[in-house]
């Protein structure tokens, strides 16, 4: 099913539901850096996030170094943000809360 793009005003309103996420200048993606106490916790978070992403068929752009995971979310097919991005962001926040410092 094709996702509808969320316009800037709606994206800004949705950002109030998220903690620590940043909306880029073009309102086309959101990003966050997750920090953990070690690599195992960071990798565990990525594993949990990957399972959710696969279920949603919506995959993050991310970068990991030791205890840090940088995440950027957007929906390429829609040319910006969709509900899937906010849904995955909420799921990532929940996964991080179980293992974050």
Phi, psi and omega in degrees: 000130180288132179273141177274136179292139175270123180284167187309310184299317179292320178297317179297320178295320180292334180297333179295339180277349184247149179248123175085358178273149179240137176269130180288169185301326181274359184056035182250353177203161173236152182215158179201148172253124176259136180237134182235173183280341180199178182294321181299316178295318179297316180292323176298317176300314181297323178295313178298316180296322180295322178296315178295316180301319180294319178298323179278349188054045182215113193247138183280160165263122181214163183218131183236131169226118180047259186258008183243138175231116177265127184237137170232131180239135168196170180246104185303317182299330181266351180072029180166210183273144174226177177303327180301323180296317180289325177295315179292322178300315178298318179295322178294319177300318178296316179296320181293324181297334179282344184220004183279156175276000000 
